[in-house]
């Protein structure tokens, strides 16, 4: 072998130093990995365990809420059509209310569970959460001030649904609008007015609610007759008309009590008013009032009792004509001393005999 080949095969001092440094670095990396692999494994297992527990817990809670809402809907459908179901809200209203409540509860549950899991995962990476939480708090305050109307509408809608202040099919007076509720949302409630118009009412703008469809309603009728009529006969006639109405369909279902005659509500020189009331199904008072007026009018006519209106009572005979109706208004020229008569009088000629 030649000398040049031997020199070439012999490693130089510089190459030997590079190999030693690479070997040392590889050894240090292997030692660092050997020292920290348990920490990595522990952190990875912790993250996987946190994510698995959060997903399973979220699934179980959402499933429990869904089953609870389905059970509520089935119980509402079981009593629908019975005597008890007539006193409760209808199945569609209970279904929409339960679905809205379930949606809110599921969203809140998912936010809390997943948010807590995310913070725990960041904590497993040894990340300082204090600045992150402080920044999130400042951003939440800024967002709350910027979208306070939206937050107000949402919170008002949640409490309206939870408290069951009104539901689909109810007739309500919301102050800013009134009508029949056709949709209840977390931010906006839709009402259909008397003329068919649809009102979109923000829940945050509703300061008071008058629900005309909960519990029961009262139908009130004022019967005005002449003051010379026999009160006992008037009471008997109205009572018979009301009793007949309570025994006929569909008024026997809409009337939740007997027709009551409260007595004289007003006594005047030319009329007296008898107050009649009846307890009805919610939202059915107007129809009951119209039918009750119809029947009372027919009964009074059959009994010979005359009803009067707000106009003064007219006599049965023909009214005599006013003798002064065809006379003209007095003229200013009829008086000789009036300024108009003096101005129209000609000036007499001068007396020339003097």
C-alpha positions in Angstrom: 0.0 0.0 0.0 1.3 3.4 -0.8 2.0 6.2 1.6 -0.6 8.4 0.1 -3.3 5.8 0.7 -2.2 5.3 4.3 -2.4 9.1 4.9 -5.8 9.2 3.3 -7.1 6.4 5.5 -5.8 7.9 8.7 -8.5 10.3 10.2 -7.4 13.8 10.8 -7.6 15.4 14.2 -10.4 17.8 13.1 -12.6 15.0 11.8 -12.1 13.1 15.0 -13.2 16.1 17.0 -16.4 16.5 15.0 -17.3 12.9 15.4 -16.7 13.1 19.2 -18.9 16.3 19.4 -21.7 14.6 17.4 -21.5 11.5 19.6 -21.6 13.7 22.7 -24.6 15.6 21.5 -26.4 12.4 20.6 -25.6 11.1 24.0 -26.9 14.2 25.7 -30.1 14.1 23.6 -30.6 10.5 24.4 -30.1 11.2 28.1 -32.5 14.2 28.0 -35.1 12.0 26.3 -34.5 9.3 28.7 -34.9 11.7 31.6 -38.1 13.4 30.3 -39.9 10.6 28.5 -41.9 9.8 31.7 -43.0 13.5 31.9 -44.1 13.5 28.3 -45.9 10.3 28.7 -47.6 11.6 31.9 -48.6 14.9 30.2 -50.0 13.1 27.1 -51.9 10.6 29.2 -53.3 13.4 31.3 -54.5 15.3 28.2 -56.0 12.2 26.7 -57.8 11.4 30.0 -59.1 15.0 30.3 -60.4 15.0 26.8 -62.0 11.6 27.1 -63.7 12.5 30.4 -65.0 15.8 29.0 -66.4 14.1 25.9 -68.1 11.3 27.8 -69.5 13.6 30.5 -70.8 16.0 27.9 -72.5 13.1 26.0 -74.1 11.7 29.2 -75.4 15.0 30.4 -76.8 16.0 27.0 -78.4 12.5 26.6 -80.0 12.8 30.1 -81.4 16.2 29.3 -82.8 14.9 26.0 -84.5 12.0 27.7 -85.9 14.3 30.4 -87.4 16.6 27.8 -88.9 13.6 25.8 -90.4 12.3 29.0 -92.0 15.7 29.7 -93.5 15.8 26.2 -94.9 12.3 26.5 -96.5 13.1 29.8 -98.1 16.2 28.2 -99.4 14.2 25.3 -100.9 11.6 27.7 -103.2 14.1 29.3 -104.1 15.9 26.1 -107.8 15.6 25.4 -108.8 14.8 29.0 -110.4 17.0 31.6 -107.0 17.7 33.2 -105.5 18.5 29.8 -108.0 21.3 29.3 -106.6 23.1 32.4 -103.0 22.6 31.2 -101.2 24.3 28.4 -101.5 22.6 25.0 -99.0 20.0 23.9 -97.4 22.2 21.2 -96.7 24.9 23.6 -95.2 22.5 26.1 -93.1 21.0 23.4 -91.7 24.3 22.2 -91.1 25.4 25.8 -89.3 22.2 26.7 -87.2 22.3 23.5 -86.1 25.8 24.2 -85.2 25.0 27.7 -83.3 21.9 26.6 -81.4 23.8 24.0 -80.3 26.4 26.5 -79.3 23.7 29.1 -77.4 21.7 26.5 -75.5 24.8 25.3 -74.6 25.9 28.8 -73.5 22.3 29.7 -71.3 22.1 26.6 -69.7 25.5 27.2 -68.9 24.7 30.9 -67.5 21.2 30.3 -65.5 22.0 27.2 -64.3 25.3 28.6 -63.1 23.6 31.8 -61.4 20.8 29.8 -59.6 23.4 27.6 -58.2 25.2 30.7 -57.1 22.0 32.3 -55.3 20.9 29.1 -53.5 24.3 29.0 -52.5 23.9 32.6 -51.1 20.4 31.8 -48.6 22.2 29.4 -47.4 24.3 32.3 -49.0 27.5 30.7 -49.7 30.3 33.0 -53.4 30.9 32.9 -53.6 34.1 34.9 -52.9 36.5 32.0 -55.2 34.5 29.7 -58.1 34.6 32.2 -57.5 38.3 32.8 -57.6 39.0 29.1 -60.7 36.9 28.7 -62.4 38.8 31.6 -61.6 42.2 30.0 -62.8 41.0 26.6 -66.0 39.7 28.2 -66.7 43.0 29.9 -66.1 44.9 26.6 -68.3 42.5 24.7 -71.0 42.8 27.4 -71.0 46.6 27.1 -71.0 46.5 23.3 -73.8 43.8 23.0 -75.7 44.7 26.2 -79.0 44.8 24.2 -78.4 41.4 22.8 -77.5 40.0 26.2 -80.6 41.6 27.7 -82.8 40.1 25.1 -81.3 36.7 25.6 -81.5 36.7 29.4 -85.1 38.0 29.3 -86.1 35.3 26.8 -84.5 32.6 29.0 -86.4 33.8 32.1 -89.7 34.2 30.2 -89.5 30.6 29.0 -88.4 29.2 32.4 -91.2 31.1 34.2 -93.8 30.2 31.5 -95.0 33.7 31.3 -96.6 33.0 27.9 -96.5 30.4 25.1 -97.6 29.7 21.6 -101.3 30.3 21.2 -101.7 32.7 24.0 -103.2 36.1 23.5 -100.9 38.7 25.3 -100.6 42.4 25.7 -96.8 43.2 25.7 -97.2 46.9 25.9 -95.4 47.7 22.7 -97.7 45.3 20.8 -100.5 42.9 21.4 -101.9 39.8 19.7 -101.6 36.0 19.6 -98.2 34.5 20.2 -97.1 32.4 17.1 -93.4 31.9 18.1 -91.3 32.2 21.2 -87.6 32.7 20.8 -84.7 33.5 23.1 -84.3 36.9 21.6 -87.5 37.8 19.7 -91.2 36.9 20.3 -93.5 36.9 17.2 -97.1 38.2 17.7 -100.0 38.2 15.2 -102.2 41.3 15.6 -105.9 41.6 15.3 -105.6 42.7 11.6 -103.2 39.9 10.7 -100.0 41.8 11.0 -97.0 40.1 12.6 -95.1 42.0 15.3 -91.5 41.1 16.2 -91.0 42.1 19.8 -87.5 42.0 21.4 -87.7 40.2 24.7 -85.6 42.9 26.4 -88.1 45.6 25.5 -91.0 43.9 27.2 -91.5 45.5 30.6 -94.8 43.9 31.5 -96.9 41.1 30.0 -100.7 40.8 30.2 -101.6 37.2 29.4 -105.2 36.8 28.4 -105.1 33.1 27.9 -104.0 31.7 31.3 -106.3 30.5 34.0 -109.7 31.8 33.1 -111.4 34.9 31.6 -114.5 36.9 32.5 -117.3 37.8 30.1 -119.2 40.9 31.1 -122.4 42.2 29.6 -124.3 45.4 30.5 -128.0 45.3 29.9 -129.6 48.8 29.8 -133.4 48.9 30.2 -136.0 51.5 31.0 -136.3 52.6 34.6 -140.0 51.6 34.6 -139.3 47.9 34.0 -139.9 45.3 36.6 -136.5 44.3 38.1 -137.7 40.9 39.2 -138.9 40.1 35.7 -135.7 41.4 34.2 -133.6 39.2 36.5 -135.7 36.1 35.8 -135.6 36.6 32.1 -131.8 37.1 32.0 -131.3 34.1 34.3 -133.3 31.8 32.1 -131.4 32.9 29.0 -128.1 32.2 30.8 -129.2 28.9 32.1 -130.3 27.8 28.6 -126.9 28.8 27.2 -124.9 26.8 29.7 -126.7 23.6 28.7 -126.0 23.9 24.9 -122.9 23.1 22.9 -120.3 24.5 22.5 -121.1 27.0 25.3 -121.3 24.3 28.0 -117.5 23.8 27.5 -116.6 27.4 27.2 -118.5 28.5 30.2 -116.7 27.5 33.4 -119.5 28.6 35.7 -123.1 29.8 35.8 -124.1 33.2 34.4 -124.3 35.5 37.3 -126.4 38.6 37.6 -124.5 41.0 39.8 -127.3 43.6 40.1 -127.8 47.2 39.1 -124.6 48.8 38.0 -126.1 52.2 37.3 -129.5 53.9 37.8 -130.3 57.1 35.9 -133.5 59.1 35.2 -134.0 57.6 31.8 -132.3 54.2 32.2 -130.9 51.5 34.5 -128.0 49.1 33.8 -127.9 45.5 34.9 -124.5 43.9 35.1 -124.1 40.2 33.9 -120.9 38.2 34.2 -119.7 34.7 33.5 -116.4 32.8 34.0 -115.2 31.4 30.7 -112.3 29.5 29.2 -109.2 31.6 28.7 -109.4 33.5 25.4 -113.1 32.8 24.9 -114.6 35.7 26.7 -115.4 37.8 23.5 -117.3 35.0 21.8 -119.3 34.3 25.0 -120.1 38.0 25.4 -121.5 38.2 21.9 -123.6 35.0 22.3 -124.9 36.2 25.7 -126.0 39.5 24.3 -127.8 37.8 21.5 -129.7 35.5 23.8 -130.5 38.2 26.4 -131.9 40.5 23.6 -134.1 37.7 22.3 -135.3 36.8 25.8 -136.1 40.4 26.7 -138.0 41.0 23.4 -140.0 37.8 24.1 -140.9 39.0 27.6 -141.9 42.5 26.4 -139.0 44.2 28.1 -137.6 47.0 26.0 -133.8 47.7 25.9 -132.5 51.2 25.3 -129.2 52.7 24.2 -127.3 55.8 25.2 -129.8 58.1 23.3 -132.7 59.6 25.3 -135.8 57.5 25.5 -138.3 58.4 22.7 -142.1 58.5 23.2 -144.2 55.9 21.4 -146.4 58.5 19.7 -145.4 60.8 16.9 -143.6 63.9 17.9 -145.3 67.2 17.2 -143.6 69.6 14.9 -142.0 72.7 16.3 -144.1 75.7 15.4 -141.1 78.0 15.2 -139.1 75.7 12.9 -140.4 77.5 9.7 -140.0 81.0 11.1 -137.1 83.1 9.9 -134.6 84.6 12.3 -135.5 88.1 13.5 -134.1 90.9 11.4 -132.3 93.9 12.7 -134.5 96.1 10.5 -137.6 95.1 12.4 -136.7 97.5 15.2 -137.0 101.2 14.4 -134.4 102.1 17.0 -131.7 99.7 15.7 -128.6 101.2 14.0 -129.4 99.4 10.8 -133.0 100.7 10.7 -131.9 104.3 11.4 -129.2 104.1 8.7 -131.8 102.9 6.1 -134.3 105.7 7.0 -134.3 108.5 4.3 -133.4 112.0 5.5 -136.6 114.2 5.6 -136.6 117.3 3.4 -136.0 120.7 5.0 -139.1 122.8 6.2 -139.3 125.8 3.9 -142.3 127.5 5.6 -140.1 128.8 8.3 
